[in-house]
Amino acid sequence: MDLRDGLLFFLVLVSSLCVHEWAHAWMADKLGDPTPHNEGRLTLNPVPHIDLLGTIIFPLLCIFAFGGGFFLGWAKPVSVNPGYFKHPVRDDTLVTAAGPLANLALTLLSALIGAVTVRFLPQTAELVHHVILINAWLFVFNMLPVPPLDGGRILRHIVGMSWETFARISQWSMLVLIAAFYLVPQINYIFAVAIGITAAPAELLFRLLGAR
């Protein structure tokens, strides 16, 4: 990946990660938890959401050192106190789902806006595709049923997993997941298919509205 494409990819990723974390914070605030607001996370300003390793260093290494063939990135998790929720399990699930759903919404929103913009600025088509694919990737990755990902947090409620067990699994699960993606080609293939399926409605919408 050349410098221009890599930087474009990186900027879209950082923006999308920040929207993901803002959505967690927004939903928690709406459900009565003031923690994200008190910690300055109820904002689209990327600075409070950036994790130096997960948002800057690791993505840049993946883009420029690994050529984008293997990719991983994350932002600083939003702190939530379920004790403020009227319905702790339901509300925590809604807060957890808000992040991935925000990424899914971004795929469709970028298709709508992009289909109009590209008529006047055809060169923006590449940016639209980046936004769609990166947000589809974030949706699929975060919904994997593996602690500490959002899908793993939802799974915890479904199976009644204790926080202690969740925390113990979280200590090693990401290393195992990285190794699995790197060592088992079938996992990468399934993951790519899932991303393609997730991105398909937005890509179709982009084409149907007259984008080139």
C-alpha positions, 0 to 999 in steps of 0.5 A: 500500500503506497503512502497516499492510500495508506494515510487515507486508510488510516484517517478513515480508520481513526475516524470510524473507531472514534464514532464507534466509541462515541456511540457506546458513550452516547447510548450509555449516557441516554440510558442514565450512566454519566460515566462516559460524559464525566470522562470526556468520552461523549464527543466525536473529537478523536483525541479522548478516544485514541489508544496510542498502541491500538489506534496509532502504532499497530494500525500504521505497522499493519498498513505500512510494514505488513502491507495491509495483508494483516490488520488490527486496530482499536480505540480506548474502551469507553468505561460504563457503570451498569449500576446506573442502568434501570435494566442492567443486562438489557441496557448494557447489551444496548450500549455494547451493540451501539458501537458496531451498529454505528459502524454499520450505519456509517456504511449506509450513510457514506453510500448515501452521501457518497453517491451524491458527492461523487457526481461532482467529485468523481475522485471521492469514490475511492474514499467512499469505498474505504469508509464502507469497507473499513466500517464493515470490517469494524462491525464484523470484527467487533461482533466476534463472540470473543471477550473482550470484543463487543460480541464477547460482551453480548455473549457473556449476557447470553450464557451468564458468564461471570465478569471474572471469567470474562476478564480471564479469557480477555487476558489471552483471547486477543493473542489467540485471535491474532495467531488464528488470523495469521496462521489459519487461512480459512479464518481469514477467508470466512472473515473476508466473506463476512465483511463482503456480505456486510458491505454489500448493501451499502455498495449496492446502494452506492451503485443504484444511486448513480455512483460510478 
